[in-house]
Amino acid sequence: MFPRLLVTPSLINSWLWYMNCWEESEESAKADFLSSLRREKTEPNEAMLAGTKFELDVMHASFSTIPFESDDDLYDTCVNEFAEIVRGGAWQVKAMKEIEVEGQPFLAYGRVDVLKGPNIYDIKFTKGYKDGGKYWHSAQTSMYLDMIEGPLRIVYLCADGRNTYRDEYRREDVPGMGVVIGEFWNWLPPDMREIYTEMWRARDDGESK
């Protein structure tokens, strides 16, 4: 009997970045992936901190009847626009689903930013958004739509502090998470598979043993 292994969108995305990064970024991408595989705690970088702040600002604004205000009017407009969209939704909804891929049992686990009506909303603060389709390959897209029954689409609400963008994907337009997890599992070389099997054994609550 194979042990059930936890798998998260963040782990898969770390691997996808390693697989698809530019050659000059390969060394750092591999280091980041190995750090994720070993479940090492790392300090958040500036971009992560900005993203967390923006998401919290949107959340607080969505709970308030008073528009969000700071010393940056354009940033405030982005926050209030997204707050209005997600107002009334459920925040940080836990999602879990068991899946077996090639005889190996997995427990997919994650938390969606906002669940509201037919949509899953994921809030992004990014300086690199240009065209639609950026998040089609994100593990969040296929995994969240597979883990949560009901929503018809996942909508990425993206902002750069000056402008806002909407990037959405319907359930039927993205591959199931079994495809993504299977590609990850089959790729893992023996040494990395050993680390993964040791560090990511799943408990029923979605955590690892």
Secondary structure as GFF3:
##gff-version 3
##sequence-region A 1 209
A	DSSP	beta_strand	5	7	.	.	.	ID=ss1
A	DSSP	alpha_helix	9	20	.	.	.	ID=ss2
A	DSSP	three_ten_helix	23	25	.	.	.	ID=ss3
A	DSSP	alpha_helix	26	37	.	.	.	ID=ss4
A	DSSP	alpha_helix	46	62	.	.	.	ID=ss5
A	DSSP	alpha_helix	73	86	.	.	.	ID=ss6
A	DSSP	beta_strand	90	101	.	.	.	ID=ss7
A	DSSP	beta_strand	104	116	.	.	.	ID=ss8
A	DSSP	beta_strand	119	125	.	.	.	ID=ss9
A	DSSP	alpha_helix	139	147	.	.	.	ID=ss10
A	DSSP	beta_strand	153	159	.	.	.	ID=ss11
A	DSSP	beta_strand	164	170	.	.	.	ID=ss12
A	DSSP	three_ten_helix	171	173	.	.	.	ID=ss13
A	DSSP	alpha_helix	177	187	.	.	.	ID=ss14
A	DSSP	alpha_helix	190	199	.	.	.	ID=ss15
###
